[in-house]
Amino acid sequence: AKVFGLVGAFSYGLYLIHQPYVIWLGLRIRPLSAWSFLLIFVVTLMVLSAWGILLEKSTNALVNKLVPSKKDE
């Protein structure tokens, strides 16, 4: 259950940034073997996940700084 919570916490950021990268990469790796495709897919998934987490955390921090919550007032 904790894994699903972690995935859910960062999935929106990943969703927002994935499409241009997937299209660009998909056009380039189509002629490769299945093993090469799998390796590139796994590495790309890890990089985009890290990028999505970084984007989501920094965006949330900026929003929290600019728009204080009602608890802080």
TIDREN-608417 format. One record per atom (N, C-alpha, C, CB): residue in one letter; atom name; x negated, y negated, z negated. Coordinates in nm, 3 decimals. Atoms other than C-alpha are relative to their C-alpha. Glycine has a CB too. Layout:
N
   mike   fivo         X         Y         Z
      A     CA         X         Y         Z
...
//
This chain:
73
   mike   fivo         X         Y         Z
      A      N    -0.082     0.120     0.000
      A     CA     0.000     0.000     0.000
      A      C    -0.086    -0.126     0.000
      A     CB     0.094     0.000    -0.121
      K      N     0.088     0.117     0.004
      K     CA    -0.291    -0.236    -0.071
      K      C    -0.055    -0.032     0.139
      K     CB    -0.115     0.024    -0.098
      V      N     0.052     0.022    -0.135
      V     CA    -0.423    -0.185     0.282
      V      C     0.102    -0.076     0.085
      V     CB    -0.035     0.134     0.067
      F      N    -0.103     0.070    -0.077
      F     CA    -0.091    -0.293     0.433
      F      C     0.013    -0.145    -0.043
      F     CB     0.135     0.071    -0.015
      G      N    -0.004     0.137     0.049
      G     CA    -0.090    -0.602     0.213
      G      C    -0.115    -0.082     0.054
      G     CB    -0.002    -0.002    -0.152
      L      N     0.118     0.069    -0.053
      L     CA    -0.440    -0.692     0.325
      L      C     0.016    -0.028     0.149
      L     CB    -0.127     0.083    -0.024
      V      N    -0.023     0.020    -0.143
      V     CA    -0.353    -0.642     0.691
      V      C     0.105    -0.109     0.021
      V     CB     0.046     0.133     0.066
      G      N    -0.105     0.100    -0.014
      G     CA    -0.037    -0.848     0.649
      G      C    -0.046    -0.140    -0.034
      G     CB     0.116     0.036    -0.087
      A      N     0.048     0.132     0.041
      A     CA    -0.227    -1.131     0.484
      A      C    -0.073    -0.072     0.112
      A     CB    -0.092     0.013    -0.120
      F      N     0.081     0.062    -0.105
      F     CA    -0.442    -1.190     0.792
      F      C     0.048     0.031     0.141
      F     CB    -0.142     0.043    -0.014
      S      N    -0.042    -0.042    -0.134
      S     CA    -0.245    -1.045     1.080
      S      C     0.050    -0.117     0.085
      S     CB     0.109     0.105    -0.011
      Y      N    -0.051     0.111    -0.079
      Y     CA    -0.086    -1.375     1.185
      Y      C    -0.114    -0.077     0.066
      Y     CB     0.083    -0.094    -0.088
      G      N     0.115     0.068    -0.059
      G     CA    -0.423    -1.543     1.236
      G      C    -0.058     0.080     0.116
      G     CB    -0.107    -0.024    -0.105
      L      N     0.049    -0.087    -0.106
      L     CA    -0.538    -1.246     1.441
      L      C     0.096    -0.003     0.119
      L     CB    -0.018     0.144    -0.051
      Y      N    -0.100     0.006    -0.106
      Y     CA    -0.215    -1.254     1.639
      Y      C    -0.015    -0.128     0.082
      Y     CB     0.142     0.009    -0.060
      L      N     0.009     0.128    -0.070
      L     CA    -0.266    -1.621     1.725
      L      C    -0.120    -0.008     0.094
      L     CB    -0.008    -0.112    -0.100
      I      N     0.122     0.018    -0.079
      I     CA    -0.618    -1.582     1.862
      I      C    -0.031     0.115     0.093
      I     CB    -0.114    -0.020    -0.091
      H      N     0.044    -0.119    -0.071
      H     CA    -0.623    -1.236     2.020
      H      C     0.022    -0.004     0.151
      H     CB     0.069     0.117    -0.055
      Q      N    -0.038    -0.017    -0.140
      Q     CA    -0.457    -1.281     2.359
      Q      C    -0.105    -0.047     0.101
      Q     CB     0.128    -0.072     0.025
      P      N     0.099     0.040    -0.102
      P     CA    -0.716    -1.488     2.551
      P      C    -0.123     0.091     0.001
      P     CB    -0.045    -0.144    -0.025
      Y      N     0.116    -0.088     0.007
      Y     CA    -0.997    -1.264     2.428
      Y      C     0.030     0.136     0.060
      Y     CB    -0.047     0.015    -0.144
      V      N    -0.038    -0.132    -0.051
      V     CA    -0.812    -0.943     2.511
      V      C     0.012    -0.004     0.153
      V     CB     0.133     0.047    -0.062
      I      N    -0.013     0.011    -0.145
      I     CA    -0.729    -1.061     2.863
      I      C    -0.137    -0.011     0.065
      I     CB     0.087    -0.122     0.039
      W      N     0.134     0.020    -0.056
      W     CA    -1.084    -1.180     2.932
      W      C    -0.081     0.129    -0.007
      W     CB    -0.073    -0.112    -0.075
      L      N     0.077    -0.122     0.018
      L     CA    -1.242    -0.865     2.792
      L      C     0.059     0.116     0.079
      L     CB    -0.009     0.035    -0.148
      G      N    -0.065    -0.109    -0.073
      G     CA    -0.987    -0.631     2.949
      G      C    -0.037     0.002     0.147
      G     CB     0.148    -0.010    -0.014
      L      N     0.038     0.006    -0.141
      L     CA    -1.077    -0.751     3.296
      L      C    -0.143     0.047     0.023
      L     CB     0.016    -0.142     0.052
      R      N     0.141    -0.036    -0.015
      R     CA    -1.445    -0.681     3.234
      R      C    -0.033     0.144    -0.037
      R     CB    -0.083    -0.092    -0.082
      I      N     0.035    -0.135     0.045
      I     CA    -1.434    -0.341     3.066
      I      C     0.083     0.108     0.069
      I     CB     0.018     0.011    -0.149
      R      N    -0.084    -0.098    -0.069
      R     CA    -1.180    -0.172     3.293
      R      C    -0.081     0.108     0.073
      R     CB     0.091    -0.071     0.099
      P      N     0.072    -0.105    -0.074
      P     CA    -1.441     0.007     3.510
      P      C    -0.092     0.087    -0.087
      P     CB    -0.082    -0.064     0.108
      L      N     0.091    -0.075     0.086
      L     CA    -1.633     0.144     3.208
      L      C     0.057     0.136    -0.038
      L     CB    -0.031    -0.080    -0.126
      S      N    -0.044    -0.131     0.046
      S     CA    -1.619     0.497     3.074
      S      C     0.085    -0.014    -0.127
      S     CB    -0.123     0.092    -0.027
      A      N    -0.088     0.003     0.118
      A     CA    -1.378     0.588     2.794
      A      C    -0.080    -0.026    -0.128
      A     CB     0.077     0.133    -0.012
      W      N     0.081     0.020     0.121
      W     CA    -1.657     0.600     2.534
      W      C    -0.051    -0.143    -0.010
      W     CB    -0.119     0.097    -0.001
      S      N     0.042     0.141     0.001
      S     CA    -1.790     0.259     2.635
      S      C     0.117    -0.090    -0.036
      S     CB    -0.058    -0.040     0.137
      F      N    -0.121     0.077     0.031
      F     CA    -1.437     0.121     2.625
      F      C     0.030     0.008    -0.149
      F     CB     0.119     0.051     0.081
      L      N    -0.030    -0.018     0.142
      L     CA    -1.382     0.267     2.277
      L      C    -0.097    -0.078    -0.088
      L     CB    -0.003     0.149    -0.036
      L      N     0.101     0.074     0.078
      L     CA    -1.708     0.121     2.145
      L      C     0.026    -0.150     0.007
      L     CB    -0.141     0.032     0.052
      I      N    -0.025     0.143    -0.016
      I     CA    -1.635    -0.223     2.287
      I      C     0.130    -0.040    -0.069
      I     CB     0.005    -0.039     0.149
      F      N    -0.128     0.027     0.066
      F     CA    -1.276    -0.205     2.160
      F      C    -0.017    -0.013    -0.151
      F     CB     0.101     0.110     0.032
      V      N     0.019     0.001     0.146
      V     CA    -1.385    -0.126     1.802
      V      C    -0.080    -0.124    -0.042
      V     CB    -0.073     0.129    -0.046
      V      N     0.081     0.118     0.034
      V     CA    -1.652    -0.398     1.799
      V      C     0.083    -0.127     0.017
      V     CB    -0.127    -0.006     0.089
      T      N    -0.085     0.117    -0.023
      T     CA    -1.408    -0.651     1.947
      T      C     0.104    -0.015    -0.109
      T     CB     0.068     0.010     0.136
      L      N    -0.099     0.003     0.108
      L     CA    -1.145    -0.559     1.689
      L      C    -0.062    -0.051    -0.130
      L     CB     0.060     0.139    -0.021
      M      N     0.067     0.046     0.122
      M     CA    -1.395    -0.613     1.406
      M      C    -0.032    -0.149     0.008
      M     CB    -0.128     0.080    -0.025
      V      N     0.036     0.141    -0.015
      V     CA    -1.515    -0.947     1.543
      V      C     0.124    -0.089    -0.005
      V     CB    -0.076    -0.023     0.134
      L      N    -0.122     0.081     0.002
      L     CA    -1.163    -1.078     1.607
      L      C     0.067     0.001    -0.137
      L     CB     0.098     0.050     0.105
      S      N    -0.055    -0.004     0.136
      S     CA    -1.052    -0.962     1.263
      S      C    -0.074    -0.097    -0.091
      S     CB    -0.007     0.143    -0.058
      A      N     0.079     0.093     0.081
      A     CA    -1.338    -1.150     1.099
      A      C     0.031    -0.145     0.037
      A     CB    -0.151     0.028     0.017
      W      N    -0.032     0.134    -0.046
      W     CA    -1.265    -1.457     1.312
      W      C     0.139    -0.043    -0.046
      W     CB    -0.009    -0.008     0.154
      G      N    -0.136     0.031     0.045
      G     CA    -0.894    -1.439     1.227
      G      C     0.006    -0.028    -0.149
      G     CB     0.093     0.114     0.033
      I      N     0.004     0.021     0.145
      I     CA    -0.965    -1.409     0.854
      I      C    -0.064    -0.135    -0.031
      I     CB    -0.078     0.113    -0.070
      L      N     0.067     0.128     0.022
      L     CA    -1.207    -1.703     0.866
      L      C     0.092    -0.116     0.039
      L     CB    -0.131    -0.007     0.081
      L      N    -0.091     0.105    -0.046
      L     CA    -0.959    -1.912     1.064
      L      C     0.115    -0.019    -0.098
      L     CB     0.053     0.032     0.139
      E      N    -0.115     0.007     0.091
      E     CA    -0.671    -1.827     0.831
      E      C    -0.040    -0.060    -0.135
      E     CB     0.061     0.140    -0.020
      K      N     0.044     0.052     0.131
      K     CA    -0.867    -1.895     0.510
      K      C    -0.033    -0.148     0.008
      K     CB    -0.122     0.078    -0.050
      S      N     0.037     0.141    -0.010
      S     CA    -1.008    -2.225     0.633
      S      C     0.122    -0.087     0.027
      S     CB    -0.104    -0.020     0.110
      T      N    -0.123     0.076    -0.025
      T     CA    -0.670    -2.340     0.765
      T      C     0.083    -0.013    -0.127
      T     CB     0.083     0.067     0.110
      N      N    -0.074     0.006     0.126
      N     CA    -0.498    -2.250     0.438
      N      C    -0.065    -0.095    -0.100
      N     CB     0.013     0.140    -0.061
      A      N     0.070     0.090     0.092
      A     CA    -0.766    -2.433     0.239
      A      C     0.022    -0.146     0.040
      A     CB    -0.151     0.033    -0.001
      L      N    -0.022     0.137    -0.047
      L     CA    -0.727    -2.744     0.455
      L      C     0.143    -0.046    -0.029
      L     CB    -0.030    -0.011     0.150
      V      N    -0.140     0.035     0.027
      V     CA    -0.348    -2.740     0.427
      V      C     0.023    -0.022    -0.149
      V     CB     0.095     0.110     0.053
      N      N    -0.016     0.016     0.145
      N     CA    -0.365    -2.692     0.050
      N      C    -0.065    -0.128    -0.050
      N     CB    -0.060     0.119    -0.073
      K      N     0.066     0.124     0.039
      K     CA    -0.603    -2.987     0.025
      K      C     0.082    -0.122     0.044
      K     CB    -0.141    -0.007     0.060
      L      N    -0.075     0.113    -0.054
      L     CA    -0.390    -3.216     0.243
      L      C     0.142    -0.010    -0.055
      L     CB     0.005     0.008     0.150
      V      N    -0.139    -0.004     0.048
      V     CA    -0.049    -3.108     0.112
      V      C     0.001     0.076    -0.132
      V     CB     0.096     0.067     0.105
      P      N     0.003    -0.070     0.130
      P     CA    -0.064    -3.034    -0.261
      P      C     0.134     0.067    -0.028
      P     CB    -0.034    -0.099    -0.113
      S      N    -0.124    -0.071     0.034
      S     CA     0.187    -2.784    -0.393
      S      C     0.075    -0.075    -0.108
      S     CB    -0.031     0.145    -0.046
      K      N    -0.082     0.069     0.100
      K     CA     0.470    -2.896    -0.618
      K      C    -0.047     0.031    -0.142
      K     CB     0.147     0.041     0.015
      K      N     0.053    -0.035     0.133
      K     CA     0.301    -2.718    -0.911
      K      C    -0.106    -0.101    -0.044
      K     CB    -0.060     0.141     0.002
      D      N     0.109     0.092     0.033
      D     CA     0.011    -2.967    -0.891
      D      C     0.049    -0.140    -0.035
      D     CB    -0.096    -0.009     0.116
      E      N    -0.049     0.137     0.023
      E     CA     0.232    -3.275    -0.918
      E      C     0.036    -0.024    -0.143
      E     CB     0.119    -0.029     0.087
//
